[in-house]
């Protein structure tokens, strides 16, 4: 992720006793490889109330960053927040969030019973790499339609 001329995001969710110490640690790490090769590596310390406390680095709110596998963690964190707030259930059926044309592969039973929990615990039946639908850039409204054309490589809830 930190190869030459690449920009990457690294997010750490943690309690920080001293924002100044976090910035000092981060700036020290930026001076050694591989961080020194990634000009977009930045740190922002945010309070529980969402206020920026401290920052270091070159990225701005307009920077486009490759986040790699970190998206899984951020999605799980966002979903957990919705569950904690009572706005979502882990066992909510995925199809209820889409129109009637939504399908997950060719098995109607799987389409009707696939849950948020199944997706987050890798029990959907998708094999390694099968979920990489966005190898190209598709408009977000097309992504649910693309799932209908996927033939899972494993059994559902296997």
Backbone as CSV, one residue per row, in Angstrom:
resi,resn,N_x,N_y,N_z,CA_x,CA_y,CA_z,C_x,C_y,C_z
1,UNK,0.816,-1.203,0.000,0.000,0.000,0.000,0.857,1.263,0.000
2,UNK,2.074,1.185,0.523,2.889,2.382,0.629,4.008,2.425,-0.411
3,UNK,3.765,1.913,-1.611,4.764,1.943,-2.660,5.042,3.363,-3.125
4,UNK,6.135,3.527,-3.853,6.514,4.846,-4.350,5.396,5.431,-5.199
5,UNK,5.173,6.711,-5.029,4.209,7.476,-5.810,2.769,7.005,-5.617
6,UNK,2.485,6.283,-4.555,1.115,5.869,-4.287,0.623,6.620,-3.065
7,UNK,-0.655,6.854,-3.030,-1.258,7.508,-1.890,-2.145,6.496,-1.194
8,UNK,-2.098,6.453,0.091,-2.845,5.458,0.838,-3.362,6.068,2.125
9,UNK,-4.468,5.546,2.617,-5.009,6.003,3.892,-4.786,4.929,4.934
10,UNK,-4.431,5.338,6.105,-4.296,4.436,7.231,-5.096,5.057,8.360
11,UNK,-6.111,4.358,8.813,-6.942,4.883,9.892,-6.798,3.992,11.103
12,UNK,-6.660,4.613,12.231,-6.590,3.879,13.480,-7.631,4.494,14.401
13,UNK,-8.519,3.660,14.896,-9.526,4.129,15.826,-9.040,3.737,17.214
14,UNK,-8.684,4.713,18.002,-8.147,4.424,19.325,-8.344,5.629,20.228
15,UNK,-8.304,5.361,21.501,-8.332,6.447,22.473,-6.923,7.010,22.558
16,UNK,-6.781,8.293,22.377,-5.473,8.932,22.414,-5.447,9.871,23.609
17,UNK,-4.561,9.571,24.560,-4.458,10.405,25.756,-3.842,11.754,25.415
18,UNK,-2.888,11.765,24.495,-2.181,12.992,24.158,-2.136,13.159,22.642
19,UNK,-2.988,14.031,22.085,-2.937,14.254,20.635,-1.559,14.696,20.166
20,UNK,-0.859,15.509,20.966,0.485,15.956,20.596,1.451,14.790,20.474
21,UNK,1.337,13.823,21.381,2.206,12.641,21.332,1.892,11.809,20.096
22,UNK,0.619,11.732,19.716,0.241,10.979,18.521,0.849,11.622,17.276
23,UNK,0.788,12.935,17.192,1.365,13.648,16.045,2.879,13.463,16.016
24,UNK,3.532,13.557,17.167,4.987,13.377,17.234,5.370,11.970,16.766
25,UNK,4.637,10.955,17.242,4.895,9.576,16.828,4.733,9.436,15.313
26,UNK,3.652,9.990,14.778,3.364,9.890,13.349,4.445,10.571,12.518
27,UNK,4.846,11.767,12.908,5.872,12.486,12.149,7.201,11.744,12.186
28,UNK,7.504,11.087,13.289,8.709,10.259,13.361,8.633,9.093,12.388
29,UNK,7.458,8.459,12.298,7.270,7.332,11.375,7.359,7.780,9.923
30,UNK,6.912,8.992,9.620,6.962,9.494,8.246,8.386,9.666,7.743
31,UNK,9.333,9.813,8.653,10.725,10.034,8.261,11.434,8.749,7.850
32,UNK,10.837,7.609,8.159,11.453,6.334,7.791,10.625,5.680,6.690
33,UNK,11.264,4.791,5.968,10.536,4.053,4.931,9.551,3.118,5.597
34,UNK,8.461,2.791,4.983,8.043,3.221,3.660,7.211,4.493,3.660
35,UNK,6.931,5.059,4.843,6.054,6.223,4.896,6.590,7.411,4.111
36,UNK,7.890,7.581,4.056,8.453,8.726,3.368,8.189,8.679,1.871
37,UNK,7.829,7.503,1.338,7.524,7.382,-0.084,6.061,7.667,-0.400
38,UNK,5.248,7.871,0.598,3.815,8.066,0.388,3.438,9.477,0.813
39,UNK,3.469,10.428,-0.114,3.245,11.824,0.257,1.839,12.106,0.782
40,UNK,0.890,11.217,0.535,-0.469,11.468,0.992,-0.778,10.903,2.355
41,UNK,0.203,10.319,3.031,-0.055,9.763,4.348,-0.237,10.916,5.327
42,UNK,-1.359,10.917,6.036,-1.659,11.995,6.971,-2.296,11.433,8.223
43,UNK,-2.304,12.225,9.254,-2.922,11.855,10.519,-3.817,12.995,10.964
44,UNK,-4.988,12.659,11.421,-5.877,13.624,12.051,-6.413,12.989,13.322
45,UNK,-6.323,13.689,14.422,-6.889,13.225,15.685,-8.200,13.979,15.865
46,UNK,-9.286,13.212,16.032,-10.624,13.786,16.123,-11.215,13.428,17.473
47,UNK,-11.896,14.396,18.099,-12.535,14.144,19.386,-13.788,13.298,19.191
48,UNK,-14.327,12.772,20.279,-15.565,12.002,20.207,-16.704,12.845,19.637
49,UNK,-16.605,14.144,19.787,-17.633,15.052,19.281,-17.412,15.407,17.813
50,UNK,-16.349,14.884,17.208,-16.086,15.124,15.799,-15.246,16.351,15.504
51,UNK,-14.656,16.957,16.527,-13.824,18.133,16.328,-12.381,17.722,16.060
52,UNK,-11.738,18.371,15.084,-10.330,18.098,14.805,-9.484,18.688,15.925
53,UNK,-8.657,17.828,16.542,-7.816,18.244,17.668,-6.399,18.520,17.205
54,UNK,-5.855,17.647,16.342,-4.480,17.784,15.879,-4.370,17.114,14.515
55,UNK,-3.396,17.534,13.727,-3.222,16.947,12.394,-1.777,17.078,11.953
56,UNK,-1.397,16.183,11.033,-0.072,16.226,10.433,-0.155,15.541,9.080
57,UNK,0.534,16.070,8.090,0.561,15.446,6.775,0.012,16.352,5.696
58,UNK,0.012,15.812,4.463,-0.312,16.622,3.297,-1.726,16.451,2.759
59,UNK,-2.428,15.405,3.167,-3.761,15.160,2.616,-4.749,16.197,3.143
60,UNK,-5.728,16.507,2.313,-6.793,17.435,2.698,-8.131,16.723,2.560
61,UNK,-9.198,17.425,2.872,-10.532,16.841,2.713,-10.867,16.577,1.245
62,UNK,-10.069,17.076,0.326,-10.285,16.866,-1.107,-9.381,15.782,-1.694
63,UNK,-8.485,15.227,-0.881,-7.557,14.202,-1.370,-8.292,12.891,-1.621
64,UNK,-7.989,12.242,-2.734,-8.512,10.917,-3.024,-7.465,9.917,-2.590
65,UNK,-7.835,9.013,-1.703,-6.889,8.075,-1.139,-7.311,6.650,-1.428
66,UNK,-6.350,5.806,-1.753,-6.591,4.375,-1.900,-6.566,3.789,-0.496
67,UNK,-7.658,3.141,-0.095,-7.694,2.643,1.278,-7.581,1.132,1.361
68,UNK,-7.561,0.446,0.226,-7.344,-0.997,0.230,-8.317,-1.733,1.123
69,UNK,-7.818,-2.688,1.859,-8.665,-3.536,2.695,-9.233,-2.819,3.913
70,UNK,-8.804,-1.611,4.172,-9.332,-0.865,5.302,-10.826,-0.581,5.141
71,UNK,-11.326,-0.599,3.909,-12.752,-0.336,3.694,-13.616,-1.349,4.436
72,UNK,-13.163,-2.589,4.560,-13.925,-3.605,5.291,-14.107,-3.201,6.748
73,UNK,-13.048,-2.711,7.351,-13.110,-2.287,8.743,-14.037,-1.089,8.903
74,UNK,-13.930,-0.128,8.010,-14.758,1.073,8.110,-16.238,0.747,7.884
75,UNK,-16.529,-0.152,6.945,-17.917,-0.553,6.714,-18.465,-1.270,7.945
76,UNK,-17.679,-2.183,8.517,-18.122,-2.899,9.718,-18.349,-1.923,10.872
77,UNK,-17.462,-0.947,11.025,-17.612,0.059,12.077,-18.890,0.873,11.870
78,UNK,-19.139,1.286,10.634,-20.357,2.044,10.336,-21.613,1.227,10.598
79,UNK,-21.600,-0.039,10.187,-22.752,-0.905,10.422,-22.947,-1.157,11.918
80,UNK,-21.858,-1.363,12.653,-21.967,-1.572,14.100,-22.570,-0.354,14.787
81,UNK,-22.220,0.816,14.301,-22.801,2.043,14.853,-24.308,2.062,14.621
82,UNK,-24.741,1.693,13.413,-26.176,1.641,13.118,-26.892,0.598,13.975
83,UNK,-26.238,-0.542,14.203,-26.826,-1.577,15.067,-26.950,-1.047,16.488
84,UNK,-25.891,-0.408,17.002,-25.927,0.144,18.356,-27.021,1.196,18.520
85,UNK,-27.282,1.950,17.467,-28.308,2.993,17.515,-29.714,2.425,17.316
86,UNK,-29.793,1.132,16.989,-31.094,0.508,16.779,-31.670,0.734,15.386
87,UNK,-30.858,1.240,14.464,-31.322,1.518,13.101,-31.107,0.357,12.139
88,UNK,-30.415,-0.692,12.583,-30.106,-1.833,11.735,-29.923,-3.050,12.630
89,UNK,-30.201,-4.219,12.093,-29.976,-5.471,12.823,-28.981,-6.313,12.040
90,UNK,-28.117,-7.040,12.753,-27.139,-7.894,12.082,-27.825,-8.916,11.190
91,UNK,-29.008,-9.366,11.577,-29.705,-10.390,10.799,-30.738,-9.807,9.838
92,UNK,-30.617,-8.516,9.539,-31.498,-7.890,8.538,-31.221,-8.524,7.178
93,UNK,-32.274,-8.805,6.445,-32.152,-9.398,5.116,-31.681,-8.322,4.131
94,UNK,-30.617,-8.613,3.410,-30.006,-7.659,2.485,-31.003,-7.204,1.417
95,UNK,-31.821,-8.122,0.908,-32.737,-7.778,-0.191,-33.728,-6.683,0.189
96,UNK,-33.990,-6.492,1.493,-34.965,-5.470,1.901,-34.465,-4.049,1.669
97,UNK,-33.186,-3.894,1.400,-32.624,-2.568,1.167,-32.613,-2.190,-0.315
98,UNK,-33.088,-3.106,-1.184,-33.075,-2.891,-2.630,-34.464,-3.131,-3.202
99,UNK,-34.632,-2.784,-4.486,-35.924,-3.030,-5.109,-36.080,-4.512,-5.453
100,UNK,-37.244,-4.874,-5.979,-37.581,-6.284,-6.223,-36.664,-6.954,-7.249
101,UNK,-35.931,-6.188,-8.036,-35.062,-6.784,-9.050,-33.730,-7.285,-8.472
102,UNK,-33.448,-6.990,-7.210,-32.175,-7.408,-6.604,-32.084,-8.929,-6.541
103,UNK,-30.917,-9.446,-6.906,-30.646,-10.871,-6.715,-29.177,-11.047,-6.364
104,UNK,-28.913,-12.121,-5.632,-27.548,-12.461,-5.266,-27.265,-13.806,-5.896
105,UNK,-26.645,-13.798,-7.059,-26.452,-15.030,-7.817,-27.782,-15.506,-8.377
106,UNK,-27.843,-16.774,-8.723,-29.051,-17.294,-9.367,-29.991,-18.022,-8.414
107,UNK,-29.612,-18.167,-7.145,-30.429,-18.907,-6.184,-31.364,-17.946,-5.445
108,UNK,-32.664,-18.053,-5.720,-33.638,-17.154,-5.096,-33.660,-17.292,-3.578
109,UNK,-33.472,-18.526,-3.068,-33.495,-18.729,-1.617,-32.367,-17.943,-0.959
110,UNK,-31.181,-17.989,-1.556,-30.050,-17.241,-1.005,-30.351,-15.747,-1.058
111,UNK,-30.900,-15.272,-2.170,-31.246,-13.855,-2.293,-32.180,-13.434,-1.166
112,UNK,-33.157,-14.253,-0.839,-34.153,-13.910,0.186,-33.624,-14.045,1.614
113,UNK,-32.590,-14.855,1.840,-32.118,-15.122,3.196,-30.748,-14.537,3.543
114,UNK,-30.057,-13.959,2.584,-28.746,-13.356,2.825,-28.889,-12.195,3.812
115,UNK,-28.066,-12.198,4.871,-28.136,-11.153,5.899,-26.862,-10.313,5.924
116,UNK,-26.953,-9.209,6.637,-25.785,-8.368,6.878,-24.702,-9.206,7.563
117,UNK,-25.103,-10.018,8.544,-24.154,-10.873,9.260,-23.439,-11.821,8.293
118,UNK,-24.181,-12.396,7.327,-23.561,-13.294,6.342,-22.463,-12.585,5.561
119,UNK,-22.730,-11.352,5.148,-21.733,-10.611,4.372,-20.497,-10.291,5.208
120,UNK,-20.705,-9.870,6.442,-19.576,-9.473,7.284,-18.764,-10.649,7.805
121,UNK,-19.343,-11.847,7.825,-18.613,-13.017,8.327,-18.195,-13.949,7.190
122,UNK,-18.246,-13.440,5.969,-17.796,-14.187,4.789,-18.545,-15.511,4.620
123,UNK,-19.869,-15.501,4.881,-20.683,-16.704,4.706,-21.651,-16.573,3.534
124,UNK,-21.407,-15.630,2.647,-22.310,-15.402,1.519,-22.137,-16.439,0.415
125,UNK,-21.020,-17.126,0.415,-20.712,-18.086,-0.643,-19.728,-17.549,-1.664
126,UNK,-19.427,-16.255,-1.615,-18.453,-15.700,-2.548,-17.075,-16.265,-2.250
127,UNK,-16.388,-16.701,-3.274,-15.021,-17.204,-3.131,-14.045,-16.029,-3.143
128,UNK,-12.807,-16.293,-2.820,-11.763,-15.268,-2.812,-11.772,-14.486,-4.120
129,UNK,-11.882,-13.170,-4.026,-11.839,-12.308,-5.203,-13.165,-12.108,-5.911
130,UNK,-14.192,-12.910,-5.592,-15.467,-12.761,-6.293,-16.197,-11.472,-5.953
131,UNK,-15.891,-10.892,-4.829,-16.552,-9.648,-4.445,-15.870,-8.422,-5.017
132,UNK,-14.839,-8.611,-5.800,-14.094,-7.488,-6.361,-14.793,-6.927,-7.595
133,UNK,-16.040,-6.514,-7.405,-16.833,-6.013,-8.532,-16.379,-4.649,-9.009
134,UNK,-15.710,-3.932,-8.144,-15.354,-2.576,-8.527,-13.916,-2.484,-8.999
135,UNK,-13.478,-3.496,-9.744,-12.186,-3.430,-10.403,-12.205,-2.297,-11.413
136,UNK,-13.380,-2.013,-11.933,-13.625,-0.840,-12.751,-14.470,0.095,-11.912
137,UNK,-14.684,1.273,-12.375,-15.514,2.203,-11.612,-16.932,2.162,-12.162
138,UNK,-17.838,1.648,-11.363,-19.240,1.570,-11.728,-20.019,2.567,-10.885
139,UNK,-21.052,3.157,-11.449,-21.924,3.987,-10.600,-22.521,3.106,-9.498
140,UNK,-22.654,3.643,-8.306,-23.093,2.839,-7.161,-24.446,2.181,-7.387
141,UNK,-25.319,2.800,-8.161,-26.630,2.184,-8.400,-26.532,0.918,-9.259
142,UNK,-25.405,0.693,-9.935,-25.226,-0.519,-10.741,-24.683,-1.703,-9.942
143,UNK,-24.080,-1.451,-8.792,-23.441,-2.525,-8.033,-24.419,-3.626,-7.601
144,UNK,-25.616,-3.296,-7.079,-26.548,-4.388,-6.737,-26.916,-5.249,-7.939
145,UNK,-27.042,-4.654,-9.115,-27.362,-5.422,-10.327,-26.226,-6.371,-10.677
146,UNK,-24.989,-5.959,-10.461,-23.840,-6.806,-10.769,-23.820,-8.063,-9.908
147,UNK,-24.319,-7.981,-8.679,-24.348,-9.154,-7.801,-25.226,-10.261,-8.355
148,UNK,-26.247,-9.909,-9.126,-27.126,-10.915,-9.711,-26.412,-11.811,-10.701
149,UNK,-25.354,-11.317,-11.306,-24.610,-12.092,-12.289,-23.483,-12.921,-11.712
150,UNK,-23.276,-12.848,-10.410,-22.198,-13.596,-9.758,-22.691,-14.995,-9.410
151,UNK,-21.897,-16.001,-9.726,-22.185,-17.366,-9.298,-21.226,-17.676,-8.154
152,UNK,-21.743,-17.693,-6.911,-20.844,-17.934,-5.772,-20.044,-19.213,-5.944
153,UNK,-18.769,-19.159,-5.594,-17.875,-20.295,-5.739,-17.963,-21.279,-4.576
154,UNK,-18.658,-20.883,-3.510,-18.809,-21.749,-2.344,-20.299,-21.833,-1.988
155,UNK,-20.621,-22.751,-1.093,-21.998,-22.871,-0.630,-22.349,-21.737,0.314
156,UNK,-23.595,-21.335,0.286,-24.097,-20.320,1.201,-23.938,-20.806,2.634
157,UNK,-23.407,-19.943,3.482,-23.157,-20.219,4.899,-22.264,-21.419,5.125
158,UNK,-21.379,-21.690,4.189,-20.421,-22.803,4.292,-19.316,-22.468,5.258
